[in-house]
Amino acid sequence: MSVSGPAPAPGHAPTPVKAAVAAFLGSMVEYYDFFIYGVMATLVLNKVFFTDTDPATGTLLALATFGVAYVARPVGAFFLGHYGDKIGRKKVMVFCLLLMGISTFLIGVLPDYNTIGLWAPALLVFLRLCQGLSAAGEQSGASSLTIEHAPLGRRAFFASWTLNGTQAGLILANLVFIPFATLPPEHLYTWGWRVPFLFSAVLVVIAFVVRRTLDDAPVFTDLEEEHQVEDMPIKALFRDQWRDIIRVVGCTSIGVVSSVTATFGVAYASKPEYGHANLVSSSTMLWVVIGANIGALIVQPLVAMLSDRIGRKPVLITAAVGSALSSFFYLSTLTSGNGWLIFLGQFTLTSLFYSCYNAIWPSFYPEQFAAKVRYSGVAVSTQLGVVLTGFAPSIAAAIVLKGEMGWLPIAIFVCIAATMTVVAVLFSRETYNVPLEDLGKKNPRRMDVKAIHAERVKETV
């Protein structure tokens, strides 16, 4: 086993730190926009856009609009994945950023149901579809671009900043909303809910400036210069790597954990219509989510570094099994009325287990595919898989029972989804020690990663 791979072509030097920063900021903006909608869907939008329904039905309809974006994501994945492998990662990622920013801003100025009637929810669904199209290409492009800039033995660490950006976006979305959640209803339901959506314009400008200065991946530039870019990347993907698509689709089932806990969990613990007596305030639940995700920000890079040394699969399987088991504990705390106990449950599930999975998949999924079809492969497989994730809050709202144990069917649902992920990971390839140019091959070379790390330590001494 050799210690180092081929050097990059002259003029094509990778910039892993810059790629990680761009991935972090872009994902933060994209998922601030995406998560602010999730928070609003459970607490506000049912009252603004579905005023003719009873509270429980209004919440269910608002959660369904949250899931609509996930229906658009597979469509966006085919389109954006194709162009990401055809014209470059960077151009598509800039487009995704602008589409998300414009859609979110327009939601913030959208007239409500009392002003334009049924046009209000119809336009809301359309803008939510646009958000879904954008999200379909963001993480796929950011994670692919980052591992293509990163050196062997550090790909998981640099790629983990893509999901750290996602966590930062979730934290920021909740922090921004908390002051508005305390407004009197006459202010919250008229102008208060709009401000967090409008605020996203500031974040988009910052991320756009950073992303515009990033060079495209050296491996893609080499493909262009050697005239090896596929004319139809999607066709090549399904022809050569359809088994990898199936495996990654199965892996994405773990996303149910996040959409249930961060979206439905807030409403379940704070709203009386679910039939348990020990309610906590929505602001308390938002602080719980923030605290747990701050923990995830710390855990994810550390776990990614571990994965760069011992492999992807052991960490992923441990994370999925832990998420399945701890979901029972977390969901049981939601009917306790004890904010600190709920935080402990959320911290155990999100910070200690689910964040470990989030730390690794931004490197693991792109590493399953060859460079010619990498953007398409990650985009298509992840977005086909996350349709279940998008409708998980609606499924949870539909299967929840009344009373103190009403959470049990939801915990079983989460456990089944996590188990599907475990099976898919077991059948996937280990990739932490495969050089970039061999990724996606049936019989790739294996490098001595420990020797590579030891060599780097010597160089820094």
Secondary structure, 3 states (H helix, E strand, C coil): CCCCCCCCCCCCCCCHHHHHHHHHHHHHHHHHHHHHHHHHHHHCHHHHHCCCCCHHHHHHHHHHHHHHHHHHHHHHHHHHHHHHHHCCHHHHHHHHHHHHHHHHHHHHCCCCHHHHCCHHHHHHHHHHHHHHHHHHHHHHHHHHHHHHHCCCCCHHHHHHHHHHHHHHHHHHHHHHHHHHHCCCHHHHHHHHCHHHHHHHHHHHHHHHHHHHCCCCCHHHHHHHHCCCCCCCHHHHHHHHCHHHHHHHHHHHHHHHHHHHHHHHHHHHHHCHHHCCCCCCCHHHHHHHHHHHHHHHHHHHHHHHHHHHHHCHHHHHHHHHHHHHHHHHHHHHHCCCCCHHHHHHHHHHHHHHHHHHHHHHHHHHHHHCCCHHHHHHHHHHHHHHHCHHHHHHHHHHHHHCCCCCCCCHHHHHHHHHHHHHHHHHHHCCCCCCCCCHHHCCCCCCCCCCHHHHHHHHHHHHC
